[in-house]
Amino acid sequence: MQTLDYGTDYADIRDQVARICQGFPGEYWQKLDEAAEYPHEFVDALTESGYLAALIPEEYGGAGLPIRAASVILETIHANGCSAAACHAQMYTMGTVLRHGSDEQKRRYLPEIAAGTLRLQAFGVTEPTTGSDTTQLKTRAERDGDTYRVTGQKIWTSRAHQSDLMLLLARTTPTDQVTKRTQGLSTFLVDLREVRGKGCEIRSIPTMINHNTTEVFFDDMVIPADSLVGEEGSGFRNILSGMNAERILIASEALGDGRYFLDKGVNYANERVVFGNPIGSNQGIAFPLAEAYAQLEAAEMMIRKASALYDSGQDCGAAANIAKYLASEAAWKAADETFQTFGGFAFAKEYQIERKWREVRLWRTAPISNNMVLNFVSQNVLGLPRSY
């Protein structure tokens, strides 16, 4: 009888990535967390292995793999207790550059990004006064001859300090001069090495997790006109190529985190003996872990669907958003139930539960709030009236 084995796709990649992660145990991440430092060694190891260039075409020095392979890479990293948050943007920003960048931009940047000599990690979209209302962002880019002058502010721009390039979304046509809110926005590939201290200021934002996030200020920052990615005014459509990939890949990281927690929780529930029995024999412990497992399995199926749609060039917006929603909720369920399973020991840093527990809470809020996902599904999938 033939059986369906859907859990070992890209088994070689899973094994190789897991081996890399073995060199970066929990103690490594704990020290970085306490010092709020960037995991340079881990990122370098991923870069040298070629996995950060997974989505870059072979002609530019990358592996030319589908997004499903990238999904497996990130899932495996997180399932092994590590974090790809320090470098995952390089994967999902590729969607915008690959699909809408000029041949010259691809030739100029992609080989160096693939080789690791150039980092594209920063994604400048969110602003302090508009949040998820992307179409109302205030950052302006005005054409001035063969340059653009940029003024505005971005927030929650992760890894701007560690990045050489930033994909920036700005308004090039005022809102009162467009017929639709999504018009008049443009994307730019900004060389941060050229503009730091010259109209661009980056400030770190201390947070409850070591996410290396920043706010970025633009004060009449001048960038070359050829920094424009795609056509002027098509920026909103351009970033969707990156955002849908982002949803899929973040969902994959959340899935990996959920697997990490479930493994920890199940092992502890089998080993910890209280009142003469393993605590896992108690339904109060067993059932929540079983529920978490079921939710993770469902999330994985939606991630696979979204990946298949993305790789085939079909509309994957709904599937990508739903995958992110299901995976983030399942990961939080696994994290919280594992925390409860460990009891008081979950608060002890040596068990690596409290650190990862803090980290995994992020996925329900970023890169998009789960409430906004439900808004999207309500309006665009179910056809209900717009609520905002």
matplotlib code that plots the C-alpha trace (Angstrom):
import matplotlib.pyplot as plt

x = [0.0, 1.4, 1.7, 1.8, 5.0, 4.6, 6.9, 10.3, 10.4, 13.9, 15.2, 18.8, 18.3, 16.6, 19.6, 22.2, 20.5, 20.0, 23.8, 24.6, 22.2, 24.0, 26.9, 24.7, 23.1, 20.7, 23.6, 24.7, 21.3, 20.9, 24.1, 23.1, 19.6, 21.1, 23.5, 21.0, 23.6, 23.3, 24.1, 26.9, 28.5, 25.2, 24.4, 27.9, 27.4, 24.1, 25.6, 28.7, 26.4, 24.5, 21.1, 20.4, 20.7, 18.2, 15.7, 18.3, 18.5, 21.6, 22.6, 23.2, 25.0, 22.1, 20.5, 17.4, 15.2, 11.4, 9.9, 9.0, 12.7, 13.2, 10.2, 11.9, 15.2, 13.5, 11.3, 14.3, 16.3, 13.5, 12.7, 16.3, 16.0, 17.8, 16.4, 16.4, 14.8, 18.2, 18.5, 15.1, 14.3, 16.9, 14.7, 11.4, 12.6, 13.8, 10.2, 10.1, 13.6, 13.3, 9.9, 10.1, 13.8, 15.6, 18.1, 20.8, 19.7, 19.8, 23.2, 24.5, 23.2, 22.2, 25.6, 27.0, 24.0, 24.3, 28.0, 27.3, 29.4, 26.3, 23.3, 19.7, 18.0, 16.0, 12.4, 11.1, 7.3, 5.7, 5.4, 4.6, 1.4, -0.1, 0.8, -0.8, -2.6, 0.2, -1.6, -1.6, 2.1, 3.6, 7.2, 7.6, 10.0, 10.1, 11.9, 14.6, 16.3, 18.3, 17.7, 14.9, 14.7, 13.2, 11.6, 9.8, 10.1, 9.9, 9.5, 10.0, 12.5, 14.5, 18.2, 18.8, 22.0, 23.2, 22.1, 23.8, 20.6, 17.0, 13.9, 11.9, 8.2, 7.5, 4.7, 5.7, 2.3, 0.2, -3.0, -5.2, -3.8, -4.7, -8.0, -7.2, -5.4, -2.9, -1.7, 1.2, 3.4, 6.9, 9.6, 13.3, 16.4, 18.4, 22.1, 22.4, 26.2, 25.8, 23.1, 23.9, 24.6, 23.5, 19.8, 19.4, 19.5, 19.0, 18.1, 17.7, 14.4, 14.9, 12.3, 11.3, 13.1, 16.5, 15.0, 17.5, 14.7, 15.0, 13.3, 14.7, 14.5, 14.8, 15.6, 15.9, 17.8, 19.1, 19.2, 19.9, 16.8, 17.9, 17.2, 13.5, 12.4, 9.8, 7.7, 7.0, 3.6, 3.4, 5.1, 2.1, 1.8, 5.5, 5.8, 3.0, 5.5, 7.6, 4.8, 3.2, 6.6, 7.1, 3.8, 4.7, 8.3, 7.2, 4.6, 7.3, 9.4, 6.4, 5.8, 9.4, 9.0, 5.9, 7.8, 10.6, 8.2, 6.2, 9.3, 10.4, 7.0, 6.5, 9.9, 9.5, 6.0, 7.5, 10.4, 9.0, 7.6, 5.2, 3.1, 4.6, 3.7, 5.0, 3.0, 2.2, -0.2, -2.5, -5.0, -4.5, -1.0, -1.6, -4.6, -3.3, -0.1, -2.2, -4.2, -1.1, 0.2, -3.1, -3.0, 0.6, -0.3, -3.1, -0.8, 1.8, -0.8, -1.8, 1.9, 2.4, -0.7, 0.5, 4.0, 2.6, 0.4, 3.3, 5.7, 3.2, 2.6, -1.0, -2.7, -1.6, -2.7, -5.4, -3.5, -0.3, -2.2, -4.2, -1.0, 0.6, -2.5, -2.7, 1.0, 1.4, -1.6, -0.5, 3.1, 1.8, -0.4, 2.5, 4.7, 2.2, 1.3, 4.9, 5.5, 2.7, 4.0, 7.4, 5.8, 8.2, 11.2, 9.9, 11.0, 14.6, 16.7, 18.8, 15.8, 15.5, 11.8, 11.2, 13.4, 11.7, 8.3, 9.0, 10.2, 7.2, 4.6, 5.8, 4.3, 0.8, 1.6, 4.1, 4.7, 0.9, -1.5, -3.7, -6.7, -5.7, -5.5, -9.0, -10.1, -8.5, -10.2, -13.6, -13.5, -11.6, -12.4, -15.9, -17.1, -18.2, -18.4, -15.1, -14.6, -11.9]
y = [0.0, 3.3, 6.0, 9.7, 11.2, 15.0, 16.0, 15.4, 17.5, 19.0, 16.4, 17.2, 20.9, 20.2, 18.0, 20.5, 23.5, 21.5, 20.8, 24.5, 25.2, 22.7, 25.1, 27.8, 26.4, 28.2, 29.7, 31.6, 33.2, 33.8, 35.9, 37.9, 38.5, 39.8, 42.1, 43.1, 42.1, 41.0, 37.3, 38.1, 34.6, 32.8, 35.1, 34.6, 30.8, 31.0, 33.3, 31.0, 28.0, 29.8, 29.5, 33.2, 33.3, 30.5, 32.6, 34.5, 33.0, 31.0, 33.5, 36.0, 33.6, 32.3, 28.8, 29.7, 27.6, 28.0, 29.7, 26.3, 25.6, 28.9, 28.1, 24.8, 26.6, 29.1, 26.5, 24.3, 27.1, 27.9, 24.3, 23.9, 26.8, 29.4, 32.6, 33.7, 37.0, 38.7, 37.9, 36.7, 40.0, 39.2, 36.4, 38.1, 41.5, 39.4, 39.2, 42.9, 43.2, 40.0, 40.8, 44.5, 45.6, 46.6, 44.4, 46.9, 46.7, 43.0, 42.8, 45.5, 44.1, 40.5, 38.8, 40.7, 39.9, 36.3, 36.3, 38.0, 41.0, 43.2, 42.9, 43.7, 43.4, 46.6, 47.0, 50.6, 50.6, 51.1, 54.7, 55.9, 57.7, 55.3, 51.8, 49.2, 51.8, 51.7, 53.8, 56.8, 56.9, 60.3, 59.8, 61.7, 61.2, 64.2, 64.0, 66.6, 66.2, 62.9, 62.5, 62.1, 64.0, 62.0, 63.3, 61.4, 58.7, 54.9, 52.8, 49.1, 49.0, 46.0, 45.6, 49.0, 49.2, 45.9, 46.4, 48.0, 48.4, 49.2, 48.7, 51.9, 52.7, 56.4, 58.5, 60.2, 61.6, 63.4, 61.6, 64.4, 63.9, 60.2, 58.4, 55.3, 55.2, 52.6, 54.9, 57.3, 55.1, 54.1, 51.7, 52.5, 50.5, 52.8, 52.4, 53.1, 53.3, 56.4, 58.3, 57.6, 61.0, 62.7, 63.1, 59.7, 58.9, 55.5, 55.0, 51.7, 50.9, 48.9, 46.1, 43.0, 40.8, 41.1, 42.0, 44.7, 47.1, 50.8, 54.0, 55.8, 59.5, 61.1, 64.8, 65.9, 62.7, 62.7, 59.4, 58.7, 58.5, 55.0, 53.9, 53.6, 50.0, 49.4, 52.3, 55.4, 55.1, 51.3, 50.8, 49.4, 46.6, 46.1, 45.5, 43.0, 40.7, 41.0, 41.1, 37.8, 36.2, 37.7, 36.3, 32.8, 32.9, 34.4, 31.7, 29.1, 30.6, 30.5, 26.9, 26.1, 27.8, 25.8, 22.6, 23.6, 24.3, 21.1, 19.0, 20.7, 20.3, 16.7, 15.6, 17.4, 16.0, 12.4, 13.0, 15.0, 12.8, 14.2, 12.1, 9.0, 9.5, 11.5, 14.7, 13.9, 11.2, 14.0, 15.2, 18.8, 18.5, 16.1, 17.6, 21.2, 19.8, 17.6, 20.6, 22.5, 19.7, 19.6, 23.4, 23.2, 20.4, 22.5, 25.6, 23.6, 22.6, 26.2, 27.2, 24.6, 25.8, 29.4, 28.4, 26.4, 29.3, 31.8, 29.6, 29.0, 32.8, 32.6, 34.9, 33.8, 36.8, 35.1, 31.9, 33.7, 35.8, 32.8, 30.8, 33.6, 33.8, 30.0, 29.5, 32.4, 31.3, 27.7, 28.7, 30.8, 27.9, 25.6, 28.1, 29.0, 25.4, 24.3, 27.2, 25.9, 22.3, 23.4, 25.3, 27.3, 26.0, 27.9, 31.1, 29.9, 31.2, 28.0, 26.1, 28.5, 28.6, 32.2, 33.6, 31.8, 32.4, 36.2, 35.9, 33.9, 36.4, 38.7, 36.7, 37.5, 41.2, 41.5, 41.8, 42.3, 42.1, 39.0, 41.4, 42.9, 39.4, 38.8, 42.1, 41.0, 37.7, 39.2, 41.7, 40.1, 36.4, 36.5, 39.6, 41.3, 45.2, 47.0, 47.7, 50.4]
z = [0.0, -1.0, 1.7, 1.5, 2.9, 2.6, 5.5, 4.1, 1.0, 0.5, 3.1, 2.1, 2.8, 6.1, 7.2, 6.0, 7.7, 10.9, 10.9, 10.6, 13.5, 15.7, 15.9, 17.4, 20.6, 22.9, 24.9, 21.8, 21.3, 25.1, 25.2, 22.1, 23.6, 26.9, 25.1, 22.3, 19.7, 16.1, 15.3, 12.8, 13.1, 12.3, 9.4, 8.0, 8.3, 6.4, 3.8, 3.2, 2.8, 0.1, 1.8, 2.0, -1.8, -2.3, -4.3, -6.4, -9.9, -10.8, -13.5, -10.7, -8.4, -6.4, -6.1, -8.1, -5.8, -5.4, -2.4, -1.0, -0.6, 1.2, 3.4, 4.4, 5.2, 7.5, 9.1, 9.9, 11.4, 13.8, 14.6, 15.7, 18.2, 16.1, 14.5, 10.9, 11.8, 11.5, 7.8, 6.4, 4.7, 2.1, 0.9, 0.7, -0.6, -3.6, -4.8, -5.5, -7.0, -9.1, -10.5, -11.0, -10.9, -14.0, -15.7, -14.7, -11.0, -11.0, -12.6, -10.2, -6.9, -7.1, -7.6, -4.6, -2.5, -3.4, -2.5, 0.8, 0.1, 0.0, 2.4, 1.5, 4.9, 5.5, 4.3, 4.8, 4.7, 8.1, 9.5, 13.1, 12.1, 9.6, 10.8, 8.6, 6.5, 3.9, 1.2, 3.6, 4.3, 4.5, 3.3, 0.0, -2.8, -5.3, -8.6, -9.0, -12.3, -12.2, -8.5, -6.0, -2.7, 0.1, 3.3, 5.9, 8.6, 8.9, 12.0, 12.8, 10.0, 11.2, 10.6, 9.0, 11.0, 9.6, 6.0, 3.0, 1.0, 1.9, -0.1, 0.5, -0.3, -0.7, -2.2, -5.5, -6.3, -3.6, -2.5, -3.8, -7.3, -7.6, -8.1, -6.0, -2.7, -4.0, -6.8, -6.6, -4.5, -5.7, -4.6, -4.3, -3.7, -1.5, -0.9, 2.8, 2.6, 0.6, 2.5, 6.2, 7.8, 4.5, 5.1, 6.6, 10.3, 11.8, 15.5, 17.3, 19.1, 22.4, 22.5, 24.5, 22.0, 20.2, 16.8, 15.8, 14.8, 14.1, 13.1, 10.1, 9.4, 6.0, 5.8, 2.1, 1.4, -2.2, -4.1, -7.8, -10.1, -11.1, -7.5, -8.6, -8.8, -11.6, -12.8, -10.8, -9.2, -9.2, -5.9, -4.1, -6.6, -6.5, -2.8, -2.9, -4.6, -1.5, 1.0, -0.2, 0.0, 3.4, 4.7, 3.5, 4.9, 8.3, 8.5, 7.9, 10.7, 13.0, 12.1, 12.9, 16.3, 17.0, 16.2, 18.5, 21.4, 20.8, 20.8, 24.1, 25.7, 24.7, 25.9, 29.2, 29.7, 29.2, 31.5, 34.4, 37.0, 39.7, 42.1, 40.7, 37.0, 34.0, 33.8, 30.2, 31.4, 32.7, 30.1, 31.4, 29.9, 27.1, 25.4, 25.0, 23.4, 21.1, 20.1, 19.4, 17.2, 15.2, 14.6, 13.4, 11.0, 9.5, 9.3, 7.4, 4.8, 4.1, 3.9, 1.2, -0.7, -0.6, -1.7, -4.6, -5.7, -5.4, -7.3, -10.1, -10.5, -9.4, -7.0, -3.5, -1.4, 0.5, 1.0, 2.1, 4.6, 6.0, 6.3, 8.3, 10.5, 11.2, 11.7, 14.1, 16.2, 16.2, 17.2, 20.1, 21.2, 21.2, 23.0, 25.7, 26.3, 26.5, 28.9, 31.1, 30.8, 32.2, 35.0, 37.1, 35.2, 32.1, 33.8, 34.1, 31.2, 31.0, 29.5, 26.6, 26.9, 28.1, 25.4, 22.5, 24.2, 24.0, 20.4, 19.1, 20.4, 17.6, 14.8, 15.9, 15.5, 12.7, 9.9, 9.9, 12.7, 12.7, 13.0, 9.7, 8.2, 9.3, 7.8, 4.5, 4.5, 5.5, 2.7, -0.1, 0.4, 2.0, 0.3, 3.5, 3.7, 4.4, 8.1, 7.8]

ax = plt.figure().add_subplot(projection="3d")
ax.plot(x, y, z, "-o")
ax.set_aspect("equal")
plt.show()
